[in-house]
Amino acid sequence: MALRYALLGLLTKGEATGYELNQRFKETMIHFWKAHHTQIYRELGKMEQEQLVSSHVIHQVEYPDKKLYKLEKQGQHLLLQWMMNMNVAQPTLKDDLLLKASLFHLIPKDVALSYLQKAKEQHLFGVGLMNEWRTTHFPGNEFSSADLGEYLTSEFGRRYMQHWIDWCDWAMAIIESEKNKESIERKQE
């Protein structure tokens, strides 16, 4: 259901095709929400049936026709109603990396270290992309009031990635320490 509000929110910035909405979603929301492009198109269809959005087809000569979506008053009203709801739900966390880390006792420590190193590299890459995006979209950390939400959430995404990097360093240090203890114990035997 939250995908609906994400799409309605993106449409507050202007009309867009499904492809453009998918791209904007990836640029501005991927660090806190995931949706496949098929989910986005399916939700746009539902919202159009419910008259939250409308669309019109733009005919193109050399390319396939494209559908341009527009936010309707009913959609904006629903979005604002949802935004004004002050219920704060407990965030859900489903993370494969943490699930695997919780089971590291089942695998060799070198394998766990390798996995954490890969995770760290992936998050370093993500921080790099996010910093590049923020520099392009918010040079000098300047933003318009219309971009406040994107500014705030992109900083959350950057800090989240950095937290993972820091956690991976910490976890690798713990595992290295455990390896050293085991090595000393084996030498003493």
Number of C-alpha atoms within 10 A of each C-alpha: 6 9 16 19 17 16 22 24 16 20 20 16 12 10 17 20 19 20 15 14 22 20 14 15 21 16 14 19 18 14 19 11 12 12 13 9 16 11 14 20 16 11 16 23 15 14 19 17 11 12 15 21 23 19 19 11 11 11 11 9 6 6 7 9 11 16 16 16 21 21 24 19 12 13 24 18 12 16 19 14 10 13 11 9 8 7 8 6 6 6 6 6 7 8 9 9 11 11 10 14 15 10 10 15 10 10 10 10 16 13 11 20 20 12 17 21 16 13 16 20 14 15 21 16 13 17 19 14 13 20 16 13 15 19 13 11 15 16 11 9 10 13 14 9 9 10 13 12 13 18 19 10 15 22 16 14 19 19 13 16 22 17 13 17 21 14 14 21 15 12 16 20 13 13 16 15 12 13 15 12 12 12 11 11 10 9 8 7 5
